[in-house]
């Protein structure tokens, strides 16, 4: 993560808005926003003020050495890997089924040795496609749970809007990797292509809902501990 990303993540971890931080260090909100977007860079004096506000050291801002920033990097790596794996695997399994149905469709009529050989080859490819469906569902479940564990366990603050945008982008990516094949297949209809991707999306939505609900629950638990 870059300095501007570290600044933004530290502010989020402290639960402060840009206006609140700007007021503490004597800046305008626009100036702080410029730091966080990377358009401008704070000087060393301003960095020291930000360290005081975020209760951290200079290394945390410059190199992301704080625990929460390391957790944020792990979350970003996991989210990116999950996005690539799910969209790529969805594309490959859709392309495989589409290619099999275009090149190995069994013609009508009595079974000949040639047809039987083609049928056996086709059956093996379909078995691979089914295995990829199972793998896709498994990756969605365990990848989503790992991402949730990193978010909750690492106490990494990610805005709700960013979580929703990521989930929406992942859902769109999965569907775009499926729909062109689903509606141009001469043998199978769209449901054969879309059932597994839709199940993947619903699993991710369920995990996202659990993540969103965990925030208020953890805050309530921490407040009870503090009062006790």
RAQUI-V850565 format. One record per backbone hydrogen bond with DSSP energy under -1.0 kcal/mol. NH is the residue of the N-H (numbers start at 1). CO is the residue of the C=O. Records with the same first field share a line. If there is no record, write none. Layout:
BEGIN
NH->CO, CO
END
This chain:
BEGIN
6->2
7->3
8->4
9->5
10->6
11->7
12->8
13->9
14->10
15->12
16->11
21->17
22->18
23->19
24->20
25->21
27->22
32->28
33->29
34->30
35->31
36->32
37->33
39->34
40->34
47->43
48->44
49->45
50->46
51->47
52->48
53->49
54->50
56->51
61->57
62->58
63->59
70->66
71->67
72->68
73->69
74->70
75->71
76->72
77->73
78->74
79->75
80->76
81->77
82->78
83->79
84->80
85->81
86->82
87->83
88->84
89->85
90->86
91->87
92->88
93->89
94->90
95->91
96->92
97->93
98->94
99->95
100->96
101->97
102->98
103->99
104->100
116->112
117->113
118->114
119->115
120->116
121->117
122->118
123->119
124->120
125->121
126->122
127->123
128->124
129->125
130->126
131->127
132->128
133->129
134->130
135->131
136->132
137->133
138->134
139->135
140->136
141->137
142->138
143->139
144->140
145->141
146->142
147->143
148->144
149->145
150->146
151->147
152->148
153->149
154->150
156->151
163->159
164->160
165->161
166->162
167->163
168->164
169->165
170->166
171->167
172->168
173->169
174->170
175->171
176->172
177->173
178->175
179->175
182->178
183->179
184->181
192->189
193->190
194->190
195->191
198->194
199->195
200->196
201->197
202->198
203->199
204->200
205->201
206->202
207->203
208->204
209->205
210->206
211->207
212->208
213->209
214->210
215->211
217->213
218->214
219->215
220->216
221->217
222->218
223->219
224->220
225->221
226->222
227->223
228->224
END
